[in-house]
Amino acid sequence: MNDKEPLYCAEQIKIPPDLPDILKNYTKHIIRTQPADIMTCSAEYFARLSKQRTQMGKKLTNHQLEAFYIKVSKLDRDMITRKEIEEACNHASVSPIQVNDVISLGGWNGEKIPWLRFWALLVASASGTLIATIESVCHLLSDNGNLPSAPLMEIISFMAERDPTQDQSKIQNLLKIIGSSGPTVNADMAMVSARKEVK
């Protein structure tokens, strides 16, 4: 269709495939931050998003996310320093801009950062939605179809708290289902349960 051709019907309108996710994430950001000046906040949000996409080129890959997780999980601590986060991200080829954006988004102003929550936001930046993030986490942490329950539950709790559109009673039900499996949970079962409970 010629760009200068007039629009006569809805079938002529082509919606870019990434537009719904962009608008959903933008709306969540505005609802979460409640800015006094929406126009300025919006301009800053889209400028940062554009800069991030320019710097990174593509979304983070599963290989990058897995490399970060493996490196940091070996430290065997819940909280690590910003320097350790930056070193692990450098090891996984995650850009410094994305590191700063995730730290800012997480609201971690101090020297210590909860690395699993940081990683959850990295996964979310590559996934887009909560359900896609949970599915990615299940794939990344799965070992022969099973994954550790505790980190999955922490990630779901953390991400759901940040999403005002989620029904928290359904999230709690999902956490009970996963927790009842013991220290490990079947990845497929966790994903099926998540699809039932998460918007």
N, C-alpha and C positions, 0 to 999 in steps of 0.2 A: 504494500500500500504506500502511496506517495504521502510524505509528511504534510504536504500542502493540500491534500485532498480533504474536503469537508467530511465531518463525521455525521452519518445518517442513522446508525444503529449501534447497539451495544456490542455486536459481534465484531465491529471494526476496532474496538478498544483492546489493545494488548497490554496486559499487566505484567511488568517484569517479575520473574519468578521469586526474586529475593525481596520484593517490596513488602509483602505481608510480615515477614520476620523483622525487617528493619523497623516498620511502623509499630509492631508489637513491642519490641525491645525499647524503642524510643518512648512509647506510652508508659511502659513500666518504669523507666527512668524518671519521667516527670512525676508520676504518682508517688514513687519512692522518695524523691528529693523535695517535692513540694516547693519549687523555687518561687521567690517573690516576683521575679521578672522572667516569665516563661520564654519570651522572645530571645533574650540574651542567653539564657540557659540552653535553649534549642540550638542557637547558632554555635555555642561552644561544644555542645554534644556532637553535632554533625561535623564540625571542624575536626574534633578529636577522632571521630569515626573515620573520616576521610584520610587523615594523617596516618592512622593506624593501618588502614588498608593499603595505603601507598607504601608504607614502611615494610609491611609484612608480605605484601603481594597476595598471599593465599592464607586461608585459615590454617591453624595449627593442625598438623597431621597426628594420627594415632601414634606414630613412631616418636614424635617429639614429646607428646604427653606421657607416653610410657617411659621414655628415657628420663624425664624429670622425676616421675614417680619412683622409679627404681633407684635412682641416685639418692634422693632425699629419704626414702623409707629406710635406707641402710643406716641413717643417723640414729634411728631408734629413739626419737624425741618428738613430742607433739609440737613444741614451739622451737623454731630455729631463727637465726639472725637474718636480717635483710641481706647481708653479704652472702650467706649460705644460699639464700633464695636466688640471688643474682648469679652466683657461680653455677648452680644447678640449671638455671635457665640458659646460661651461656653454653653449658655442656649439651643442652637439648636444642640449641639454636633457636631459642625464643627471644624475640627482639627486646631491647631495653625499654622501648616505648610500651610494649604490651605488659611488661613487668610493672612499670610505673602505673599504668592504667588499672591493672588488677589490684595492686596495693591500694591505690586511691579508692577504687570501688569497694574494696573490703573495709576501708576505714582504718587501716592499720598504720597508725602514726608513730608507734614506738619502734624500738629496735627488734623486738621479738614478733614473729609472725606465725600463726597456726598454719603450717605448711599444707595440711590436707585440705583446709578450706581455700587456701590460695590455689591449690591444684584444681579444686572443684570449679572455681571461677575460670580457670584456664580452659577446662573441659567445656564449660558453658559457653565460653567465647567462641569455641569451635563448633558447638552443637546448636546453639540458638534457643531452644526451648527446654523446659525442665524435664519433660519426658525423654527428649533426645539426649540430654545430659545424663540422665539415669541409665539409659541404654548404653551410652558410650562408656560410662564407668563400669557397667557390668561386663562389657566386652574387654575393656582394658585390664580389669582385675581378675578376670576369669582364668582359672587354671584347671583344665580338664572338666570344664562345665560348672565348677564350684568357685565361689569367691568368699572372702572374709565378710561376715555380717557387719562387724563394728564400723569399719570405714564407710561402707555403703550407707548404713543408717545415719552416721554423722553427716555425710554429704547430703542425703535427702533432707534431713532436718534443717541444715544450714541453708540450702537452696530454697526450700519451701518457705522458710521464715522471711526470705527476701522477696518473695513473690506474693503480693496481696491478693492475687486472683485465685490462689489455691484455697480449697476447703481444708482447713487444718484438721478437722475431725477425720477426713479421708486419709490425710497424710499420717495421722496417728495410727489409723487402722493398718496402713501399709507397713509402718514401722513395727507394729505388733506381729504381723505376718512374717516379716523378715527375721525379727528377733526370736520368734518361736522355733526357727530352724536350728538354733544353736550357733556355735562359732562360725560355721560356714553355711552358705545358702546356695541352692541351685540357681545358676544365672538365668536360665530360661524361666523358671518359676518366679524369680524376682522381677523380671521384665514383664511377664504376663500380669502379675499383681500390680505393678506400677501403671500399666496401661489402663487398668480398671479404676484406679484411685486418683490418678493425676490428670488434671485438665490439659 
